[in-house]
């Protein structure tokens, strides 16, 4: 199984994913950005967002399925996917590889998201990196809220409003919504 954590850039996906890995038995973090970084290196003549590269979308599904087959583990994948056609292509690819998918959407309110973006230091020793990352994340706020209104909320299996709860409470809400089969025979703290 793969838990696909979607939501805005800077919206808490990676923090939630890290907490879920601690509580979902036999799971691991699967970061689709790493595939994008590889493609940026391999395809320097195709600049821009790696999500726009068809190989990224097909490799996301293929690599996830191969890692799952190799490890037998549940994969927890934090990734902002704001185009419906890309999300559908990835979902179709994952299911075509025989990998069940739970689509989780983390949804903060705009003012909370803006504050998180402003407060997050990705590279404390490199203010220019932080400024660039903040600008990128801010540029993706409106596309996220447009996608949320148009399709993303309905497309998701689980939606967690994560403006108020702590990261631990958000992870607990996601855990409670997951299929019980993930926890069969394993003591769990899903509450």
Secondary structure, 3 states (H helix, E strand, C coil): CEEEEEECCCCCHHHHHHHHHHHCCCEEECCCHHHHHHHHHHCCCCCCCHHHCHHHHHHHHHHHHHHHHHHCCEEEEECCCCCHHHHHHHHHHHHHCCCCEEEEEEECCHHHHHHHHHHCCCCCCCHHHHHHHHHHHHHCHHHHHHHHHHHHHHHCCEEEECCCCCHHHHHHHHHHHCCHHHHCCCCCCCC
